[in-house]
Amino acid sequence: MAEAVAGIAEPVVVDVVSDVVCPWCYVGRARLGEAIRSRPDLSVTLRWRPFQLDPTLPPEGRDRHAYMMGKFGSAERILDMHRQISQIGQELGISFDFDAIKVSPNTLDAHRVIRWSATAGPGVQDRLVGRLFALYFEEGANIGDHAVLIDAARDAGMDAALVETLLATEADRPEVQQEIATAQKMGVTGVPCFLLEGRYAVMGAQEPAALADAISKVAEAKANGTLDAPQR
């Protein structure tokens, strides 16, 4: 996904609040990409923001099957959800492989790396997020494992040695937790959530047309100076 598309002079800033173990966030990323590509006249600056669906998971994670059974209570219910998401994924070029996932990880360290990637160069953050989604949902990798995170950072174009050094410390742990708390105070209770210019929220993995329409309206308002006026 391109981080910015040439068009209107001032890009619309889209902050995507998400968690990398949320399948609907993976779907949302793909749909946002389609939305941006469908409107080459728009310019978008994309930023990924942290959220944790379950911050209580231990650093080593938990057995995926046991965790899901404890959360949803029924193997049939879990299978139905996986089938629904997998079908949607196929339409977007995502090959979900839920059977390959063995560990439900704590994602705080993944969000730390995503935070650092924001200053690693154009497009690096989005590439990293995409790689982490693919590792978890298509390859079954444990994205709470530091070795997996370091490899993903390298694949996205980051300085892997620096990431390895930082991961071994507490660097940016409080900042990521504070950012998550801020999102919750803003009313974000589920993800993905697309924040346009920090003012307007689009909740859920909306269809590309809906996302493109929302971005277009905000871009128009930004261009004519009516960004803070009520949006129709």
C-alpha positions, 0 to 999 in steps of 0.5 A: 500500500502506498503511504501517499498518493499524488493529488491534492496538495495537502494530504489527508492524515489517516491514523489507523488504530489497530492490533496486529492479531486482529483479523478484521484489521488485516482486512481493513488494511487491504480495503484501505489500500483499495480505497486509496488506489481507487482515488489517485486524485487524493493524497493520503498520509498513513500512520499506524497507531497501537491498540491491544485486544488483550493486554493481559496476555503474558509476554510468552503468549498463550496456547492459541486453541486454549485461549480461543476456547476460553474466549469464545467457548465453542469450537464450532463458533470459532470455526464459523468465524474463521470461515467467514473471515477467510472467505472475505480474505480470499476476495482481498488476496489474503490467505488466512491460515488460522490452523497454523497459529499456535500462539496467541501473543502479547503484541506490546513489543510488536507495537513498539517496533511499529512505533520505531518504524514510523521514522525509518523512511517513507512506506516502511511502517505500512510495510512492517504492519503488512508483514506482521499481519502476514506472518501471523495470519498466513504463516502462523508465526509468533509475533511476540517473539523478538527474533520474529520481530527483528526479521520482520523489521529487516524485511520492511527496511529497518535497521535490524541491529538497532531494533534488536538492541531496543527490544532488549530494553524498556524503550517506548513501552510506556509511550505505547501503553499511553497511546493505547490509553489515549485511544480508549479515552477517545472512545475507541473500543474496537479495531480497526478504527480509521481516524481522519485528520484526528477529527472523524472516526470510521469504525470497523473494516468498512468497504473500500468505497465507504473509506474512499468516500470518507477520505474524499469528504475530509479532503474536500473540507480540508481544501476549502477550509471547512474541516471543522464544520459538520460533515454530511 
